[in-house]
Structure formats: C-alpha cells, structure tokens
Amino acid sequence: MSENKFDRGSALSIFGSDRKEDFMALVFALVIAFAVFLTY
C-alpha cells in the first residue's frame, strides 16, 4: 500500500521546495501588510 502524499500542485510552483514557497508567500504578505500600514 503506497503512502498518501498530499499534492499541492507542485507542477505550478516556481520554487523547488514547498517550504521555500511558503516562506516567500509569508514574506510577500508581510511586505504588503507593511505597505498598507505605512500608506494609511
């Protein structure tokens, strides 16, 4: 019985690893939040 591997659409990813992709998404979200904080 093969183990169930959760596929998150890695083929569409621009990064090799999911962890790096998650980290870049977090940084991007923080940059947007900081920009909004400075704007208003």
N, C-alpha and C positions, 0 to 999 in steps of 0.2 A: 504494500500500500504506500503510495507516494505521499509525501507531506504536502499539506496545503500551503502554497505560497501565495500571499496576497499580492496581486499585480495592481500597481497604481498607475499604469500607463507609462512605464519607463521608456517606451519607444519614442514618446513625445518629449522626453526630458532633454534639456540642453546640457545637463550635468551628468557625469558618470554615476555618481552615487546619490541616493535619496537623501542622505544626511546633509550633504553639501547643498542640495537643492532646498531642503527645509531651512538651513541656516541662511541662505541667500534670500529666501522669501521672508524670513523674520527680519533681516536687516532692511530689506526694501520696505516692509511695513513700518518699521520704526522710523525710517527716513521720511516717509510720507506723513506719519503722525507728527514728527518734529516740525516739518514744513508747515503743516496746518496750524500747529501750536504757535509758531512764530508769525504766521500771517494774521491770525485773529487775536 
